[in-house]
Amino acid sequence: MSVTRRALAGSLALSAGAAAFLNARPARSAEPVRFTSDPFKLGVASGDPTADGVVLWTRLAPEPFDPTGGLGSAVVEVKWTLAADPAFKTIVRAGATVAHPDRGHSVHVELTGLETGRPYWYRFEAGGVRSPAGRTRTLPAPALRTDRFKLAWASCQHFEQGWFTPYRDMAAWEPDLVLHLGDYIYESSWGPQVRRHSTLQPSNLEEFRVHHAGYKLDADLQRAHAAAPWALIWDDHEVLNDYAAMTPANPADRERFPALRAAGYQAWFENLPVGRRSMLQRTGEMRIYQQLLIGDLAQILMLDTRQYSDPRACVTPERWRSGVMNCPEMALPERTRLGADQEYWFGQSLDRGLSRWTVIAQPTLFADMKQKDPQGNYGGYQDGWSGFPAARQRMVDRIVRRGKQDVVVLSGDMHGFFAADVRDFSKPEGAVVATEFVGTSITSVSYNYDRWAKWLTEPGNEHIKFMDDRVRGWAGAEITRDRWTVDFRVADSVWTPNPTFSTLRRFGVEHGKAGVQAA
């Protein structure tokens, strides 16, 4: 199936923002359709699991690089099936929904009322074509004693800078849950290339849809999505590098940015296994911060550090690119990275949490790292937590007030592995209050090793116990009631489709004793 650009104009118009999309309900019934090409080329996925439910996802795209997937304005019926076994002999649920052009022909089936803490298998069917099967699982019931859980996390997957083979290794590890901590796509082309983006830098919804399709076609990414449920947050590259709330990094982008952000958010929603009703906001925004409860073993607080953030400090018309800076504006007590509502939610969730462990999952390095500007002066990186010291200290104060040595921070963005003690930054020799593990990028390159390695030997950075940004991969943790065992997994190269995988380093955390330990 294919359509002309003129025929697309009505169904693809993105008005003032994503509000119409978020509040839309399909008004037309499904139409008969016959496919001459596989409509499930972008794979299947599941996400946002709860104790009794999960979101099942697919997006019909027989022609992935057409902005409508080759479906034009058609409304297509999609059947779905959930089974208790991989052979689909015991069908638990089955139903039908529609893939609508206003939502990029994506399907988000939000299921509830399932059994807790168990695996399920699912698949879709449309136009007589059946999708591959995926495996998902519900979480253990809140407060139910849970002794073990396997958690993987990843971030930063630039399509051009390598094959997504680390996901093959992750899928083979069989995690119970995958966290993606941002930069699922990159909006621009830069760095070394083993393959090319399907579009230039996207500027509207049509182009974002095509851009996502190029990423979703990767077989190893599809394999990892089909292996386990995912929970996702975004960082900046899903829209535009280094933006904050409605402020783009480059002042020249201000006029076009609101429509660009709305298009980026909508395409992110359409292409990922997210979509609980609580996410969709009337204003065209999306509430992506959330709490996941893994029995009584862990609560995971996933944070959004982009949508509500104050702009970067120290910016001038001449110097708007992010860097290491130090100016009085950085330290202003009212500056926020999460926004007032999310900060309140974070504090309440932290204080009320009864789980054995508390996990803070967010995009970038949380621990302080003292860096130097080109003139050799110490400062903080504007676009990281060091550029928001008061906001970070408020979070640390809540952790201290909680009075438990049970907080683990999981992060991405740095294109390198880090293992760090999170200290009370308000004191020169502040106590260790939490433990942080940063996963390296899936593919995105870094050029900072020599500089960072030198800085980490200097006073003030002793709490960073390990760093290596020369390798690509992912991180996984086996969580028990008394200990975390964290593996930093790497591919020997992401420039070959058949790399070998290994554990670069292994670390541990003991319950009741914050801080990185060798394992």
N, C-alpha and C positions, 0 to 999 in steps of 0.2 A: 504494500500500500504506500502511496506517496501523494503529496499535495503540493500546490504552488505556494510561494510566499504570499501572494495576494489573498489566497484562501485562508491563510493563517491569521491575518491581521486582527479579525474580531476576537478569536479565541485566545490570542496571546497578549493582547494589550494589557500592560501593567499600569494601572492608574496611579493615584497618589501614593500608594504603598501596597502592602500585602493585606490590608484589612479585608478587601473584597474576597481575596483568596481564602483567608482564614475563616470567614463567616459563610462562605458559599456552601450550598448544598446542591448536589446535582439535580437539575430541573427536568432533564430529559431521560427517558428510559433507554435501556441498552439497545443497540442496533445489531442485527446479524452481521457477522464478520467472518471472513475466510482468510487465513494467513498463508502466504506463499513463502514466508521466511519466519524463523523462530522468533516469537514475540518476547521470549524470556532471556534474551541475550545478556541482560544486565544482572542476571542471577536472582537469588532470593536471600532473605535475611530476616532476623528477628531481633527485637530489642526492648528496652525499658521493662525488664521483667519485674514482677512482683511475686508475692507468695502464691497468688492464685491466678496470675494472668501474664500475658506477654503481647507485644505487638508483632504481627506478621507482615512482612513487606515484600512487594515486588513492584516493578515498573515495566509496563509493556512498551517495547521499543524494537519492532522488527527491523527498523532502519535507525540505528542509534544516533547517527550523525545528522538526521533530520530533526529540526527543533521540536516536532511533535512525535518523534519516534516513528514517523511514517504513517501515523494514524489520523492526521488532520484533526477535524472536529468531531470525530466519531466518539460515541459513548459505548464502551465495551463491557459486557458482563464478564466477570472473573469469578470462577468457583475456587473455593479453598477447602482443604481437608487437613484435619489434625488427627494424628494417630498415636497410639500408645507404644508402637513398635516400628522399627525401620522398614518392615515389609508391608506396612499399612493393612495388616490383617484385623486389627482392632481399632476401628474408627471411633474417636472420642467426640469430635465435633466436625460438622461440615456446613457450608453455607455458600452464599454468593453475594458479591458486591459489584460495584461498577468502577471502571477506570475512566476518569473524566478528564477532558482536555484542560480544564481550569487547574487541575493538579498534576499536569504533566503525564497523565495516564498512570500515575502511581496508585498503589493500593496499600492502605494501612488498616489492617484488621485488628482491632483492639479486643482481645479475649479476656474474660474474667471467669471465675467459678471453676478453675482447674484445680487439680490436686497439687499440694505444696511439695517443693523440693524434689521434683522428679523430671526426667527427660521426656520430651515429646518430639514427634517428627511431623513435618508439614510439607505441603506442596500446593501448587495452583494449577488451574486449567483455564484456557481461553481459546475460543474458536476451534475447539477440538485438539488443541496442542497442550501437552502437559509439561510443567516446569520440572527442573531437577528438585530433589527433596532436600530439605534442610533439617538440622537438628537444633532444638532449643531446650530450655528447661526453666521451670519456675524456681523461685528462691525458697529456702526454708521458711517456715512460718515465723513471724516475729515472736521473740521470747522463747521459741523452741530451742532446746539445747542442740547446738551444732558444733561438731568437733573439728571439722576440716573443710577447707574451701580453696579452690584453685582460681586465682585471679591473674589475668594478663592485661597489660596496657601498652599502648602504642601512640605515636603521633608523627606528624611531619612527613608526609609522603609526596614528595615532588615527583610527578609522573615522568618528567624528562630525565631525572637524575639517577634512574635505576629501575630494575624490575622489582616488583613488590614481593620478592621471594621470602623475606622474613615471615610473611603471613603463612607460608607453607609450613614452616617450622612451628609457628604458633598453633596452627590447626592440629598438627600431629601431637602436640602437648596435651590437647583436649581440655582446655580451660572450662571452668563452670561459667565464667563471665569474662567478657572483654570490655575494657574501658578504652575509648578513643579520646585523647585529651587535646585535640585541636589540629588544625591545618590538614584536614582531610583532602582538600585540594589546594593547589597554589594557583593564584589568579594570573601570575605573570611568568615569563620565560627568563631564566638566568642560569648561570653555572654550567657545568659539564652536562652533556646530553647523550643518552643512549637511545632515546626515542623522542618524538615531538608531540606537543599538545595538539589536539584536534582543532583548536581555535586560538586566535590571538587573545589578548587579555579581554575577558568578557565584560561587556558594558550594559547588557540588558538580560532579561529573563531567557530569551531564545538562546543567547550565547552561553549563559550559565548552564542551561540544560544540556547543550551539546558538550560543554567542557566536562561536566560531571560524567556524561556517558563514556567519554574516553577513559576516565579512571575506572568506572565500574566494569569495563570489559576485561580488566586484568584478572586472569584465572586464579591467581593466588589470593587476591583480595576477595574474590567470590568464595573461594574455599574457606577462608577464615570466617566470613559472614555466615556461611551455611553450617559451620561447626558448632557455634555457640551463640547465645544472645549477647548483644552489645548494648552499652549505654554510652552516649556520646555528648560531648560539649564542643563548642567551636572556639577557635582563637581568631586571628585576624585574616589569614589568607583565604578563608572561605568568602571574603568580601574584598578587602583591600589592605595591604600591608600597614600595620601600626595604627589603624584607626582606633578611636575611642568614642563610644556612644555615637553621636551624630557628627563627630569631628574627624575628618580625614587627616592623615599626616601632612599631605601636601595642600597648602591653602588653595591651590589652583583647582582642586577637586571639590570644593565645598558646594557649589551649585548643583552638581550632578549627584552628590553622594547620597542623599536620602533615597532616591529612586534606585541607585545602585545597591545600597544595603538591603532594601526591600526585595530586590530581585535575587540577591545572594542568599538571603534567609529563606526565601520560598524554594529556591533550587535545592538548598541544603535539606529542607524538610522533605521535598519530593523524592530525594534520592537516598534516604536513610531510614532505618527501621525505628523511627521516632513517631510521636503523634498522639500521645495521650491527650485527652481533651483539656486537661489542666494546662497544657503547654500553650494552647492557642489563645492569644489575647486580642481583644476587640480593637486595640490601637494599631494592629499590624505588627506588633512585637511578638516575640516568642519567649515564654518563660522556660528556659532549659535547665536552670539549676534545680536540683532535686535530691532527695534522700532515698537510698536503697538500703533495705534492712535484710541482712543475711542471718536469719534466725536470731539467736542471742550472741552470735560470734562477732559480728561487725556491723556498724552502720557506715555507709559511704555517702559523704556529702560532696556532690559534684557542683562546682562553682562556675559562674559566667563572669569572666573578668573583662569583657569587651563592651557589652550592650549598655551598661550603666556607669562606665568608668568616667572619671574626670579626664580631660585632655592631659597629655604629657606636659610636665613642667619644663621651664627653661627654653621654650621654643621662641624663636624670633623669625621674622620674614626671611632672613638670610640663612638661618640655620634651623631647618625644620626636620631634617632627617634624624632618626634616633641615634643616640650615642651615649657615652659616659659623660655625665654632667654633674654639676654641683651648684645649686643656686638656692636662695632663701625660699622660693616658691615650693620647692620639693618637700620641705619640712612642714608646710602649713598643716595644722591639725585637722582642718575640715576636709582635706582632700580624701577622695574615696576611689576605690577600684571596683567595688562591688555594688555601690549604690546603697542608700539607706535601707530600703526594704529587704534586700538580700543580706545585708549585714545583720539586720535584726533576725531574719530567719536563721542565719548561720549560728548566731549566739544562742537562740532558743533551741535549735536542734542539738547543738553541742551540750548545752546544760542539761537537757532532758534525756539525752541518750543513755540507755541502760545496757548497751552492748559491751561485750568484752573488749573490743577494739573500736576506735574511731578512725576512719580514713577520710582524709581531705584530698579530693581529686580535682586538680585544676591545671591550667595550661603551662605555667613556666616556673622556673626556680624560685622557691619561696625563701630559702635560707639566704642570709646576706652574703654577698660576694663583693669584696672591695676591689675595685678596678681603677685603672688610671686612664685619663684622657691623653690625647697626643702630646700635651705639654708636660705629662708626668704627674698631674695633680689627681689625687684620689676623688672619686665620685661614685655615683650610682647610675646604672643603666636606666635611661628614662622610661623605656617601655616595659620594664620588669618591676617586680615588687620593690626593688631598691629605689625605684623612682616614686614609690608611695610608702615611705617609711611609717607615717602615722597610721595609715590604714592597716598596714601589716602588724604594727604593734598592738592595735586594738584586737586583732585576731589572736595574737600571742597572749594578750592579757586574759582573753576568754579561756584559752587553753590552760593557763596557770590557775585561773579561778576554778576550773573544773577539778583540779587537784588530783588528777590521775595520770600516770605514766603509760598512756595507752594510745597516743595519737601518732599515726603514720601519714605523711604527706606524699602523694604520688603526683609527679609532674612530667611535663614534656618540653617542647619548644626549643631547648638548648642545642639540639642536634648532637648531643653527647650524653654519656652516662655520668651521673653524679650520685654519690652517697654522702649525706651530710647530717650532722647534728643540727637541729633547729634550737637556737639558744634564745633566751630572753634578751632581745636586742636593746632594751632600755638600759642595760647595765654593761660596763666594760667586760666583766667576767660573768655574764649572766648564766644562769643554770640551763642545762639541756632540758627542754620541755617536750620535744617531739623528734621524730626521725624522718628524714626525707630521702626518697629514691627518685631520681630523674631517669626516664628511659631515653635512649638515643632515638634518632630519627629512623624511620623505615628506609628512606632513601636520601633525604635532603642533606647536602654536604655542609661541612663546617671547615673554617680555616683558622680556628682560634687556638689550637692545641699548644703551641710554643708559648704564646702570650699568656694563656690561662695558667699553664703549668708553672711559669715563672711567678705570676701573681700569687698563686696558691701557696708558695713557700714563704710569703711575706707575712708579717704580724697582722692579725685580724682575720685571717682566713683559715685558721687551724681547725675550725669546725667542719670544713669540707674534707672528708676523709679519702675521697676517690674521685677522679675525673678522667674520662677518655672520650674525646669527640672525633677520633679517627676511624670509628667503626659504625656500622649500620646494623640495626636489629630491633629488638623489643625486650620487654622485661616481664617476668612472671614471678608470682609469689604463691607459695603453699602456706596457708594460714591455719594455725592450730590455736587452741586456747592459750597456750603458753609461749608461742614463738611464731615469728615470720621467718621463712627461708626464701630469700630473694635471689633469683638468677638473672644476670645480664646476658642475654642470648644474642649472638652475632652471626652474620653471614660473612664468609671470607671475602665475598665481593657481591655487590648487587648489579654489577655490569655483565654478569653471566646468568643465563636462565637456570643453571644447575650448580649452585654453590654448595659448599659444605657448611654445616652449622656447628657451633660449639658454645660452651659457657665461658664467657670472658672472665667474670668474677662472680662469687657467691657471697652474700652477706646475710646477717641475721639480726633480729630484734627480739629481745626478751620482754614479755609482759611485765609491767611494773618497773622497767629500767629503760628509759628513753635513751636513744643513741645508737649509732651504727656499731655493729659487731661483726667480726670476721666469722665465716662459717666454713 
